[in-house]
């Protein structure tokens, strides 16, 4: 599995093979008895998602954008060179409609009579576990097992754990699956030297993809 992971790495990525000892130095919770080898990818970084979103919103509003929350779209009708959008807060007319509705983008596309791109919302569950005592996790990398059965990364005062699940879902306010989280905890415990006593938080989100996982960008060929 490690060989398959290394073979899948994009050329130019800064990836180096680690011995079990070197891997434990990088992520001290690893259990030596279960570890055959590792690879370390350098040059990656986290995104501050909250600040990214707020930055987009600030830019949007500075350009005259209007944010309307709690608004349900019920109909899209093309009339001449413009769209009429019927919503729970009245009608909106626009020459261009950008469908950036995340897991609901397929449903919005259907309302507009657009091409069905077979968008698939996939649920991912996440849990927070307590930080192991006696460790400073500030410089630890994200840990991902070679078969992607789980990943874990440091979060302020916690460890962020996910089974890396991708369960097909309808568009919804997703909730974490207890069985998925239990499997993630089991895999994490077998790969490390600690026991997870409790989860201090859990949630889920929907990550939406088309079949080849490439971004779908541009004007629809039908409408």
ABEGO torsion letter per residue (X at the ends): XAAAAAAABBBGBBBBBBBAAAAAAABAABBAAABAEBBBBBGBBBBBAAAAAAAAAAAAAAAGBBBBBGBBBABBBBBEABBBBBBAAEBBBBABBBBAAEAAAAAAAAAAGBBBAGBBBBBBBBBBBBBBBGBBAAABBBBBBAAGABBBBBBBGBBBBBAGBBBBBBBBBBBBBAAAAAAAAAAAAAABABBBABBAEBBBBBBBBBAAGBBBBEBBAAX
